Amino acid sequence: MSQLPGSCGYPIFGDKSVEFYRDPELFITTKISETSSKVFLTRLVNTPTIFVCSHQETTEILYEKSRDFDHGYREFLYNSYGDNLLFENGEAAKLLRNCLTPIFTNITQYESSIEEFFGKFFENFPPNGELVNVYEEFKSLMTKFCLKFFLGFSDTSSERSKSISELATLHWHGIISLPVSVKIPFAGQSGWSKAIEAKEKLLIHIRKMIAAEKNNSSSKLDASVSKNDAYVNPNKSNVIQQMLQAPFMNRDKNMEQHILLFISSLIPKAFSSIITSFILEMAAKERANLRESAALDSQLLSRILLEVQRLWPPFLGGRRIANKDTTIGGYKIPKGYAVIYVSYFAHRDKNVFKNPDEFNPDRWLNQGNTISANSIFTFGGGERVCIGHRLIQYILQRLTKTLLEKFTWEIDGDVNNTKKYKLLPVARPTELPCVRFHNKI
């Protein structure tokens, strides 16, 4: 059993959080060079933290040794999101997953509503032939989709939906602000305090929606709820109706806390990150033939999306806490230590991916290849893989196929700037690119 390279230093004084959050790629690259290892020890948010940047050891964490680790987000996000699958471990997590998984695995029940929603979007896209900030455009689109999908809003342009979108954005900002609920005289509220207030307002909307759906299911609408109210959705197959049938231990609380998570800005930002990277990777003139082929070949398109997610995963990685003394890659991991697996680096591990910095969809051809979709960790992996990953991949496939079928596009400005990425809180170009789309004749 080998000693972990690096050092966690002394509490507080040895903390490297500022250096990491300022430039995570530079921080990790420097540490790998200093320790001559892709697994190293440091101190982050005043906790001994092991960074895992290799593909083999990341696979070990997510698959073979997954039960040796708990999710590591509770201390940061619990006050923002409350009780949900993201913070549970062991049997509690298994029970919640069993309740929620059926909602996200039967994609066929959502196909028509998904097609209708995105079909309406493309009727007016691009807007008047103008330059499009693709990251912001598709983040807004996915925010509206989440409101429709998880809250049943029939009109995502209404004032109420706009208000909820704004609250969700404000709520999200609490994730990346210091968890200090303080009101300083004449200085306004802290970002964390505002986020908690936004959370409570969002929960009010969610509870009203749940109440309306309960009334819908029994065909007895409360007299105080107008038939024209934005909350009322006669569609009995929406997500809340399905959640009402799920065997939650605490149905109302479990429902509202999970819906709060599902309508947060987390999903739209991650989705927009992938779509933006796809558009940028496929914009080059020399990829014109690849675009035409992918519009006709769904398997090729799937390989392109895998390659986009390999090179530019929306999340830098994931955090775990060792729930017992264990080992990763032959290194001892003490109980209570945090572990961060870094998907961005694991996806570029040359021991697994030949020419790892090269965009090459053909690497995913199943011709004796040892890599598969499970070789990337865009949405985690193993028993704790994101429960919505199949739905997201379906939407990505449908949306990118429509883009390829209907449009050509080019980037406005310096193409080289599109390769300079921020990696936190979600991956996106440092300078958000504007793109000009042209309808195919």
DALINTA-V962179 format. One record per residue. N is the residue number from 0. RES is the residue in one letter. PHI is phi in radians with two decimals (* if undefined). PSI is psi in radians with two decimals (* if undefined). NEAR is the number of other ideal C-beta (glycine too) atoms within 12 Angstrom. Layout:
n=N res=RES phi=PHI psi=PSI near=NEAR
n=N res=RES phi=PHI psi=PSI near=NEAR
This chain:
n=0 res=M phi=* psi=2.14 near=13
n=1 res=S phi=-1.57 psi=2.68 near=15
n=2 res=Q phi=-1.33 psi=2.40 near=17
n=3 res=L phi=-1.12 psi=2.28 near=30
n=4 res=P phi=-1.16 psi=2.63 near=25
n=5 res=G phi=1.62 psi=-3.01 near=31
n=6 res=S phi=-2.63 psi=2.55 near=19
n=7 res=C phi=-1.61 psi=-0.04 near=28
n=8 res=G phi=1.03 psi=-2.80 near=19
n=9 res=Y phi=-1.65 psi=2.63 near=12
n=10 res=P phi=-0.92 psi=2.49 near=12
n=11 res=I phi=1.17 psi=-1.06 near=13
n=12 res=F phi=-1.20 psi=-0.49 near=10
n=13 res=G phi=-1.61 psi=0.09 near=21
n=14 res=D phi=-1.22 psi=2.39 near=21
n=15 res=K phi=-1.99 psi=0.35 near=35
n=16 res=S phi=-1.05 psi=-0.75 near=24
n=17 res=V phi=-1.07 psi=-0.81 near=14
n=18 res=E phi=-1.09 psi=-0.70 near=20
n=19 res=F phi=-1.17 psi=-0.88 near=28
n=20 res=Y phi=-1.22 psi=-0.44 near=23
n=21 res=R phi=-1.17 psi=-0.75 near=15
n=22 res=D phi=-2.73 psi=1.50 near=21
n=23 res=P phi=-1.06 psi=-0.67 near=32
n=24 res=E phi=-1.13 psi=-0.78 near=27
n=25 res=L phi=-1.13 psi=-0.75 near=16
n=26 res=F phi=-1.02 psi=-0.86 near=30
n=27 res=I phi=-1.19 psi=-0.76 near=40
n=28 res=T phi=-1.03 psi=-0.74 near=23
n=29 res=T phi=-1.12 psi=-0.76 near=21
n=30 res=K phi=-1.16 psi=-0.68 near=36
n=31 res=I phi=-1.07 psi=-0.72 near=26
n=32 res=S phi=-1.17 psi=-0.75 near=16
n=33 res=E phi=-1.15 psi=-0.66 near=18
n=34 res=T phi=-1.69 psi=-0.17 near=23
n=35 res=S phi=0.96 psi=0.64 near=11
n=36 res=S phi=-2.63 psi=2.53 near=27
n=37 res=K phi=-1.56 psi=0.05 near=32
n=38 res=V phi=-2.19 psi=2.07 near=40
n=39 res=F phi=-2.57 psi=2.78 near=40
n=40 res=L phi=-1.82 psi=2.40 near=34
n=41 res=T phi=-2.62 psi=-2.92 near=38
n=42 res=R phi=-2.23 psi=2.20 near=30
n=43 res=L phi=-2.33 psi=2.42 near=33
n=44 res=V phi=0.72 psi=0.75 near=27
n=45 res=N phi=1.05 psi=0.48 near=20
n=46 res=T phi=-2.19 psi=2.32 near=30
n=47 res=P phi=-0.96 psi=2.15 near=31
n=48 res=T phi=-2.30 psi=2.27 near=41
n=49 res=I phi=-1.81 psi=2.14 near=47
n=50 res=F phi=-1.59 psi=2.31 near=51
n=51 res=V phi=-2.08 psi=1.97 near=48
n=52 res=C phi=-2.06 psi=0.14 near=43
n=53 res=S phi=-1.84 psi=2.69 near=36
n=54 res=H phi=-1.19 psi=-0.77 near=36
n=55 res=Q phi=-1.09 psi=-0.81 near=24
n=56 res=E phi=-1.24 psi=-0.56 near=38
n=57 res=T phi=-1.13 psi=-0.74 near=45
n=58 res=T phi=-1.03 psi=-0.70 near=31
n=59 res=E phi=-1.09 psi=-0.74 near=30
n=60 res=I phi=-1.12 psi=-0.78 near=48
n=61 res=L phi=-1.44 psi=-0.38 near=37
n=62 res=Y phi=-2.07 psi=-1.36 near=25
n=63 res=E phi=-1.07 psi=-0.67 near=20
n=64 res=K phi=-1.95 psi=0.38 near=31
n=65 res=S phi=-1.04 psi=-0.59 near=30
n=66 res=R phi=-1.38 psi=-0.08 near=22
n=67 res=D phi=-1.49 psi=-0.05 near=29
n=68 res=F phi=-2.29 psi=2.48 near=41
n=69 res=D phi=-1.74 psi=2.72 near=31
n=70 res=H phi=-1.01 psi=2.51 near=34
n=71 res=G phi=-1.93 psi=0.56 near=32
n=72 res=Y phi=-1.90 psi=-0.21 near=30
n=73 res=R phi=-0.98 psi=-0.80 near=25
n=74 res=E phi=-1.14 psi=-0.39 near=19
n=75 res=F phi=-1.69 psi=-0.65 near=27
n=76 res=L phi=-1.99 psi=-0.14 near=33
n=77 res=Y phi=-1.04 psi=-0.78 near=23
n=78 res=N phi=-1.12 psi=-0.43 near=25
n=79 res=S phi=-1.46 psi=-0.51 near=42
n=80 res=Y phi=-2.16 psi=-0.29 near=35
n=81 res=G phi=1.30 psi=-2.81 near=30
n=82 res=D phi=-1.31 psi=2.06 near=27
n=83 res=N phi=-2.76 psi=3.12 near=34
n=84 res=L phi=-1.00 psi=-0.54 near=37
n=85 res=L phi=-1.08 psi=-0.44 near=37
n=86 res=F phi=-1.92 psi=-0.11 near=29
n=87 res=E phi=-1.57 psi=2.72 near=29
n=88 res=N phi=-2.42 psi=2.91 near=27
n=89 res=G phi=1.08 psi=-2.42 near=19
n=90 res=E phi=-1.15 psi=-0.63 near=12
n=91 res=A phi=-1.08 psi=-0.73 near=22
n=92 res=A phi=-1.15 psi=-0.68 near=27
n=93 res=K phi=-1.10 psi=-0.75 near=17
n=94 res=L phi=-1.12 psi=-0.77 near=20
n=95 res=L phi=-1.13 psi=-0.70 near=35
n=96 res=R phi=-1.10 psi=-0.71 near=30
n=97 res=N phi=-1.10 psi=-0.57 near=21
n=98 res=C phi=-1.25 psi=-0.67 near=29
n=99 res=L phi=-1.62 psi=-0.54 near=35
n=100 res=T phi=-0.96 psi=-0.77 near=24
n=101 res=P phi=-1.03 psi=-0.49 near=19
n=102 res=I phi=-1.17 psi=-0.53 near=35
n=103 res=F phi=-1.85 psi=-0.07 near=32
n=104 res=T phi=-1.72 psi=-0.50 near=21
n=105 res=N phi=-1.53 psi=1.40 near=16
n=106 res=I phi=-1.18 psi=-0.51 near=23
n=107 res=T phi=-1.02 psi=-0.52 near=14
n=108 res=Q phi=-1.21 psi=-0.28 near=22
n=109 res=Y phi=-1.87 psi=-0.10 near=31
n=110 res=E phi=-0.99 psi=-0.82 near=19
n=111 res=S phi=-1.14 psi=-0.72 near=15
n=112 res=S phi=-1.21 psi=-0.61 near=26
n=113 res=I phi=-1.14 psi=-0.80 near=27
n=114 res=E phi=-1.06 psi=-0.73 near=20
n=115 res=E phi=-1.12 psi=-0.78 near=19
n=116 res=F phi=-1.10 psi=-0.91 near=28
n=117 res=F phi=-1.30 psi=-0.45 near=34
n=118 res=G phi=-1.08 psi=-0.73 near=18
n=119 res=K phi=-1.13 psi=-0.64 near=21
n=120 res=F phi=-1.07 psi=-0.79 near=29
n=121 res=F phi=-1.34 psi=-0.21 near=24
n=122 res=E phi=-1.11 psi=-0.52 near=14
n=123 res=N phi=-2.08 psi=0.49 near=17
n=124 res=F phi=-2.13 psi=2.40 near=28
n=125 res=P phi=-1.36 psi=2.74 near=26
n=126 res=P phi=-1.22 psi=1.80 near=17
n=127 res=N phi=1.00 psi=0.49 near=11
n=128 res=G phi=1.19 psi=0.27 near=15
n=129 res=E phi=-1.38 psi=2.88 near=16
n=130 res=L phi=-1.12 psi=2.44 near=22
n=131 res=V phi=-2.05 psi=2.17 near=32
n=132 res=N phi=-1.35 psi=1.69 near=26
n=133 res=V phi=-1.13 psi=-0.61 near=40
n=134 res=Y phi=-1.11 psi=-0.85 near=38
n=135 res=E phi=-1.20 psi=-0.65 near=25
n=136 res=E phi=-1.10 psi=-0.80 near=33
n=137 res=F phi=-1.44 psi=-0.38 near=38
n=138 res=K phi=-1.16 psi=-0.75 near=33
n=139 res=S phi=-1.12 psi=-0.74 near=32
n=140 res=L phi=-1.05 psi=-0.81 near=35
n=141 res=M phi=-1.26 psi=-0.51 near=43
n=142 res=T phi=-1.07 psi=-0.79 near=38
n=143 res=K phi=-1.12 psi=-0.68 near=33
n=144 res=F phi=-1.10 psi=-0.75 near=37
n=145 res=C phi=-1.11 psi=-0.65 near=39
n=146 res=L phi=-1.13 psi=-0.70 near=44
n=147 res=K phi=-1.25 psi=-0.78 near=37
n=148 res=F phi=-1.26 psi=-0.77 near=39
n=149 res=F phi=-1.68 psi=-0.39 near=45
n=150 res=L phi=-1.99 psi=-0.14 near=44
n=151 res=G phi=1.34 psi=0.36 near=38
n=152 res=F phi=-1.19 psi=2.18 near=38
n=153 res=S phi=-1.44 psi=-0.47 near=28
n=154 res=D phi=-2.13 psi=1.70 near=21
n=155 res=T phi=-1.41 psi=0.03 near=30
n=156 res=S phi=-1.79 psi=0.05 near=21
n=157 res=S phi=-1.20 psi=2.83 near=20
n=158 res=E phi=-1.09 psi=-0.62 near=13
n=159 res=R phi=-1.16 psi=-0.74 near=26
n=160 res=S phi=-1.17 psi=-0.64 near=30
n=161 res=K phi=-1.11 psi=-0.69 near=20
n=162 res=S phi=-1.11 psi=-0.75 near=22
n=163 res=I phi=-1.16 psi=-0.67 near=38
n=164 res=S phi=-1.05 psi=-0.76 near=35
n=165 res=E phi=-1.13 psi=-0.71 near=23
n=166 res=L phi=-1.12 psi=-0.69 near=33
n=167 res=A phi=-1.11 psi=-0.66 near=44
n=168 res=T phi=-1.16 psi=-0.78 near=29
n=169 res=L phi=-1.09 psi=-0.70 near=30
n=170 res=H phi=-1.08 psi=-0.75 near=39
n=171 res=W phi=-1.04 psi=-0.69 near=36
n=172 res=H phi=-1.08 psi=-0.38 near=29
n=173 res=G phi=-1.16 psi=-0.45 near=37
n=174 res=I phi=-1.16 psi=-0.61 near=33
n=175 res=I phi=-1.85 psi=0.30 near=24
n=176 res=S phi=-1.99 psi=2.89 near=27
n=177 res=L phi=-1.19 psi=2.38 near=18
n=178 res=P phi=-1.32 psi=1.11 near=22
n=179 res=V phi=-2.16 psi=1.90 near=17
n=180 res=S phi=-1.53 psi=1.45 near=20
n=181 res=V phi=-2.26 psi=2.40 near=17
n=182 res=K phi=-1.93 psi=1.96 near=16
n=183 res=I phi=-1.65 psi=2.22 near=11
n=184 res=P phi=-0.91 psi=2.34 near=7
n=185 res=F phi=1.15 psi=0.03 near=6
n=186 res=A phi=-2.00 psi=0.01 near=10
n=187 res=G phi=1.38 psi=-3.03 near=11
n=188 res=Q phi=-1.59 psi=2.68 near=22
n=189 res=S phi=-1.21 psi=2.75 near=20
n=190 res=G phi=-1.02 psi=-0.63 near=27
n=191 res=W phi=-1.15 psi=-0.77 near=28
n=192 res=S phi=-1.08 psi=-0.76 near=27
n=193 res=K phi=-1.11 psi=-0.66 near=27
n=194 res=A phi=-1.13 psi=-0.70 near=35
n=195 res=I phi=-1.15 psi=-0.69 near=32
n=196 res=E phi=-1.12 psi=-0.71 near=24
n=197 res=A phi=-1.10 psi=-0.67 near=35
n=198 res=K phi=-1.01 psi=-0.83 near=35
n=199 res=E phi=-1.12 psi=-0.64 near=23
n=200 res=K phi=-1.21 psi=-0.67 near=23
n=201 res=L phi=-1.10 psi=-0.71 near=40
n=202 res=L phi=-1.10 psi=-0.57 near=31
n=203 res=I phi=-1.10 psi=-0.80 near=21
n=204 res=H phi=-1.08 psi=-0.77 near=35
n=205 res=I phi=-1.10 psi=-0.74 near=41
n=206 res=R phi=-1.13 psi=-0.66 near=24
n=207 res=K phi=-1.13 psi=-0.69 near=29
n=208 res=M phi=-1.14 psi=-0.75 near=42
n=209 res=I phi=-1.08 psi=-0.75 near=36
n=210 res=A phi=-1.09 psi=-0.73 near=27
n=211 res=A phi=-1.12 psi=-0.69 near=34
n=212 res=E phi=-1.23 psi=-0.58 near=39
n=213 res=K phi=-1.09 psi=-0.72 near=26
n=214 res=N phi=-1.15 psi=-0.69 near=27
n=215 res=N phi=-1.06 psi=-0.73 near=28
n=216 res=S phi=-1.16 psi=-0.47 near=24
n=217 res=S phi=-1.77 psi=0.03 near=14
n=218 res=S phi=1.03 psi=0.52 near=12
n=219 res=K phi=-2.26 psi=1.43 near=12
n=220 res=L phi=-1.21 psi=2.35 near=22
n=221 res=D phi=-1.11 psi=2.47 near=19
n=222 res=A phi=-1.05 psi=-0.42 near=9
n=223 res=S phi=-1.40 psi=-0.12 near=13
n=224 res=V phi=-1.86 psi=1.98 near=21
n=225 res=S phi=-1.20 psi=2.57 near=13
n=226 res=K phi=-1.15 psi=-0.32 near=17
n=227 res=N phi=-1.67 psi=0.04 near=14
n=228 res=D phi=-1.10 psi=2.46 near=27
n=229 res=A phi=-1.11 psi=-0.33 near=28
n=230 res=Y phi=-1.34 psi=-0.45 near=37
n=231 res=V phi=-1.42 psi=2.18 near=31
n=232 res=N phi=-2.31 psi=2.02 near=33
n=233 res=P phi=-1.27 psi=-0.11 near=20
n=234 res=N phi=-1.26 psi=1.98 near=24
n=235 res=K phi=-1.39 psi=-0.13 near=18
n=236 res=S phi=-1.77 psi=0.25 near=25
n=237 res=N phi=-1.29 psi=3.02 near=33
n=238 res=V phi=-1.11 psi=-0.73 near=40
n=239 res=I phi=-1.12 psi=-0.68 near=41
n=240 res=Q phi=-1.05 psi=-0.66 near=28
n=241 res=Q phi=-1.24 psi=-0.66 near=31
n=242 res=M phi=-1.16 psi=-0.52 near=36
n=243 res=L phi=-1.14 psi=-0.39 near=31
n=244 res=Q phi=-1.63 psi=-0.17 near=21
n=245 res=A phi=-1.29 psi=2.51 near=27
n=246 res=P phi=-1.45 psi=1.00 near=17
n=247 res=F phi=-1.14 psi=2.59 near=28
n=248 res=M phi=-1.17 psi=-0.69 near=17
n=249 res=N phi=-2.27 psi=1.50 near=19
n=250 res=R phi=-0.99 psi=-0.98 near=20
n=251 res=D phi=-1.07 psi=-0.81 near=24
n=252 res=K phi=-1.18 psi=-0.79 near=21
n=253 res=N phi=-1.07 psi=-0.70 near=29
n=254 res=M phi=-1.11 psi=-0.90 near=40
n=255 res=E phi=-1.15 psi=-0.63 near=36
n=256 res=Q phi=-1.24 psi=-0.62 near=35
n=257 res=H phi=-1.30 psi=-0.67 near=40
n=258 res=I phi=-1.11 psi=-0.66 near=41
n=259 res=L phi=-0.98 psi=-0.74 near=42
n=260 res=L phi=-1.16 psi=-0.75 near=39
n=261 res=F phi=-1.21 psi=-0.50 near=41
n=262 res=I phi=-1.69 psi=0.09 near=43
n=263 res=S phi=-1.19 psi=2.98 near=41
n=264 res=S phi=-1.29 psi=-0.10 near=38
n=265 res=L phi=-1.04 psi=-0.85 near=38
n=266 res=I phi=-1.18 psi=-0.87 near=39
n=267 res=P phi=-1.02 psi=-0.68 near=37
n=268 res=K phi=-1.17 psi=-0.74 near=34
n=269 res=A phi=-1.14 psi=-0.78 near=38
n=270 res=F phi=-1.09 psi=-0.80 near=44
n=271 res=S phi=-1.12 psi=-0.60 near=38
n=272 res=S phi=-1.01 psi=-0.82 near=43
n=273 res=I phi=-1.19 psi=-0.78 near=45
n=274 res=I phi=-1.08 psi=-0.74 near=43
n=275 res=T phi=-1.05 psi=-0.81 near=44
n=276 res=S phi=-1.10 psi=-0.68 near=38
n=277 res=F phi=-1.06 psi=-0.86 near=41
n=278 res=I phi=-1.07 psi=-0.72 near=44
n=279 res=L phi=-1.21 psi=-0.75 near=38
n=280 res=E phi=-1.13 psi=-0.56 near=36
n=281 res=M phi=-1.64 psi=0.07 near=39
n=282 res=A phi=-1.42 psi=-0.38 near=34
n=283 res=A phi=-1.05 psi=2.48 near=21
n=284 res=K phi=-1.04 psi=-0.64 near=14
n=285 res=E phi=-1.22 psi=-0.11 near=12
n=286 res=R phi=-1.82 psi=0.28 near=25
n=287 res=A phi=-1.03 psi=-0.79 near=18
n=288 res=N phi=-1.15 psi=-0.63 near=16
n=289 res=L phi=-1.13 psi=-0.69 near=27
n=290 res=R phi=-1.11 psi=-0.78 near=33
n=291 res=E phi=-1.12 psi=-0.72 near=18
n=292 res=S phi=-1.17 psi=-0.72 near=20
n=293 res=A phi=-1.17 psi=-0.52 near=31
n=294 res=A phi=-1.13 psi=-0.43 near=24
n=295 res=L phi=-1.83 psi=-0.27 near=15
n=296 res=D phi=-2.16 psi=1.78 near=20
n=297 res=S phi=-1.15 psi=-0.54 near=21
n=298 res=Q phi=-1.20 psi=-0.70 near=19
n=299 res=L phi=-1.10 psi=-0.75 near=27
n=300 res=L phi=-1.06 psi=-0.69 near=33
n=301 res=S phi=-1.08 psi=-0.70 near=26
n=302 res=R phi=-1.16 psi=-0.67 near=31
n=303 res=I phi=-1.10 psi=-0.76 near=38
n=304 res=L phi=-1.14 psi=-0.65 near=39
n=305 res=L phi=-1.08 psi=-0.74 near=39
n=306 res=E phi=-1.19 psi=-0.68 near=40
n=307 res=V phi=-1.06 psi=-0.79 near=36
n=308 res=Q phi=-1.24 psi=-0.47 near=39
n=309 res=R phi=-1.18 psi=-0.86 near=39
n=310 res=L phi=-1.27 psi=-0.65 near=35
n=311 res=W phi=-2.29 psi=1.14 near=41
n=312 res=P phi=-1.07 psi=2.42 near=36
n=313 res=P phi=-1.10 psi=-0.52 near=47
n=314 res=F phi=-1.96 psi=2.41 near=35
n=315 res=L phi=-0.97 psi=-0.67 near=36
n=316 res=G phi=3.07 psi=-2.58 near=41
n=317 res=G phi=-2.51 psi=2.84 near=37
n=318 res=R phi=-2.08 psi=2.41 near=35
n=319 res=R phi=-2.33 psi=2.82 near=39
n=320 res=I phi=-2.17 psi=2.21 near=32
n=321 res=A phi=-1.16 psi=2.16 near=33
n=322 res=N phi=-1.63 psi=0.03 near=23
n=323 res=K phi=-2.87 psi=2.91 near=17
n=324 res=D phi=-1.10 psi=2.28 near=17
n=325 res=T phi=-2.60 psi=-3.01 near=30
n=326 res=T phi=-2.36 psi=2.61 near=26
n=327 res=I phi=-2.39 psi=2.12 near=41
n=328 res=G phi=1.06 psi=0.46 near=31
n=329 res=G phi=1.51 psi=-0.04 near=18
n=330 res=Y phi=-1.67 psi=2.44 near=32
n=331 res=K phi=-1.30 psi=2.26 near=21
n=332 res=I phi=-1.98 psi=1.86 near=36
n=333 res=P phi=-1.19 psi=2.57 near=26
n=334 res=K phi=-0.97 psi=2.38 near=17
n=335 res=G phi=1.60 psi=-0.22 near=22
n=336 res=Y phi=-1.31 psi=2.52 near=35
n=337 res=A phi=-1.47 psi=2.58 near=38
n=338 res=V phi=-2.26 psi=2.23 near=46
n=339 res=I phi=-1.99 psi=2.00 near=45
n=340 res=Y phi=-1.57 psi=2.34 near=46
n=341 res=V phi=-1.87 psi=1.68 near=40
n=342 res=S phi=-1.01 psi=-0.71 near=40
n=343 res=Y phi=-0.96 psi=-0.71 near=40
n=344 res=F phi=-1.45 psi=-0.67 near=39
n=345 res=A phi=-1.07 psi=-0.60 near=40
n=346 res=H phi=-1.25 psi=-0.24 near=37
n=347 res=R phi=-1.98 psi=0.43 near=32
n=348 res=D phi=-1.33 psi=2.02 near=31
n=349 res=K phi=-1.20 psi=-0.26 near=16
n=350 res=N phi=-1.28 psi=-0.27 near=20
n=351 res=V phi=-2.02 psi=-0.70 near=27
n=352 res=F phi=-2.00 psi=1.96 near=28
n=353 res=K phi=-1.13 psi=2.39 near=16
n=354 res=N phi=0.82 psi=1.11 near=15
n=355 res=P phi=-1.11 psi=-0.40 near=25
n=356 res=D phi=-1.55 psi=0.00 near=18
n=357 res=E phi=-1.61 psi=2.36 near=16
n=358 res=F phi=-1.37 psi=1.92 near=31
n=359 res=N phi=-2.53 psi=1.55 near=24
n=360 res=P phi=-1.04 psi=-0.43 near=29
n=361 res=D phi=-1.20 psi=-0.23 near=21
n=362 res=R phi=-1.14 psi=-0.28 near=27
n=363 res=W phi=-1.67 psi=0.11 near=29
n=364 res=L phi=-1.16 psi=2.32 near=18
n=365 res=N phi=-1.48 psi=1.29 near=15
n=366 res=Q phi=-2.19 psi=1.21 near=9
n=367 res=G phi=1.30 psi=0.20 near=6
n=368 res=N phi=-1.30 psi=2.57 near=18
n=369 res=T phi=-1.65 psi=-0.04 near=16
n=370 res=I phi=-1.82 psi=2.68 near=28
n=371 res=S phi=-2.56 psi=-3.08 near=18
n=372 res=A phi=-1.02 psi=-0.49 near=23
n=373 res=N phi=-1.30 psi=-0.07 near=22
n=374 res=S phi=-1.42 psi=-0.14 near=30
n=375 res=I phi=-2.03 psi=2.70 near=42
n=376 res=F phi=-2.09 psi=0.63 near=41
n=377 res=T phi=-0.94 psi=-0.72 near=40
n=378 res=F phi=-2.10 psi=0.63 near=32
n=379 res=G phi=1.42 psi=-2.53 near=35
n=380 res=G phi=3.08 psi=2.94 near=32
n=381 res=G phi=1.21 psi=-2.60 near=26
n=382 res=E phi=-1.12 psi=-0.42 near=25
n=383 res=R phi=-1.88 psi=0.40 near=35
n=384 res=V phi=-1.04 psi=2.61 near=27
n=385 res=C phi=-0.94 psi=2.24 near=33
n=386 res=I phi=-1.18 psi=-0.35 near=29
n=387 res=G phi=-1.72 psi=0.21 near=34
n=388 res=H phi=-1.15 psi=-0.59 near=31
n=389 res=R phi=-1.17 psi=-0.71 near=23
n=390 res=L phi=-1.12 psi=-0.78 near=35
n=391 res=I phi=-1.07 psi=-0.76 near=37
n=392 res=Q phi=-1.13 psi=-0.64 near=30
n=393 res=Y phi=-1.11 psi=-0.81 near=28
n=394 res=I phi=-1.14 psi=-0.73 near=38
n=395 res=L phi=-1.01 psi=-0.77 near=40
n=396 res=Q phi=-1.09 psi=-0.81 near=33
n=397 res=R phi=-1.18 psi=-0.73 near=33
n=398 res=L phi=-1.20 psi=-0.80 near=37
n=399 res=T phi=-1.19 psi=-0.59 near=38
n=400 res=K phi=-1.09 psi=-0.75 near=29
n=401 res=T phi=-1.13 psi=-0.72 near=28
n=402 res=L phi=-1.00 psi=-0.78 near=40
n=403 res=L phi=-1.21 psi=-0.61 near=34
n=404 res=E phi=-1.27 psi=-0.63 near=21
n=405 res=K phi=-1.74 psi=-0.41 near=24
n=406 res=F phi=-2.37 psi=2.72 near=30
n=407 res=T phi=-2.00 psi=2.85 near=25
n=408 res=W phi=-2.76 psi=2.76 near=33
n=409 res=E phi=-2.47 psi=2.72 near=26
n=410 res=I phi=-1.48 psi=2.39 near=30
n=411 res=D phi=-1.53 psi=2.17 near=22
n=412 res=G phi=1.76 psi=-2.82 near=19
n=413 res=D phi=-1.32 psi=1.99 near=14
n=414 res=V phi=-1.08 psi=-0.57 near=20
n=415 res=N phi=-1.07 psi=-0.52 near=14
n=416 res=N phi=-1.16 psi=-0.39 near=17
n=417 res=T phi=-1.27 psi=-0.23 near=31
n=418 res=K phi=-1.61 psi=-0.05 near=22
n=419 res=K phi=-1.67 psi=1.93 near=20
n=420 res=Y phi=-1.95 psi=2.52 near=29
n=421 res=K phi=-1.50 psi=2.46 near=26
n=422 res=L phi=-1.89 psi=-0.15 near=31
n=423 res=L phi=-2.30 psi=2.53 near=28
n=424 res=P phi=-1.32 psi=-0.42 near=25
n=425 res=V phi=-2.29 psi=2.69 near=33
n=426 res=A phi=-1.24 psi=2.27 near=36
n=427 res=R phi=-2.85 psi=2.75 near=36
n=428 res=P phi=-1.01 psi=2.49 near=34
n=429 res=T phi=-1.00 psi=-0.74 near=19
n=430 res=E phi=-1.87 psi=1.89 near=22
n=431 res=L phi=-1.05 psi=2.14 near=29
n=432 res=P phi=-1.39 psi=2.60 near=34
n=433 res=C phi=-1.84 psi=2.42 near=28
n=434 res=V phi=-2.20 psi=2.46 near=36
n=435 res=R phi=-1.83 psi=2.10 near=24
n=436 res=F phi=-1.73 psi=2.55 near=29
n=437 res=H phi=-2.25 psi=2.31 near=18
n=438 res=N phi=-1.17 psi=2.39 near=18
n=439 res=K phi=-1.25 psi=2.48 near=16
n=440 res=I phi=-1.52 psi=* near=6
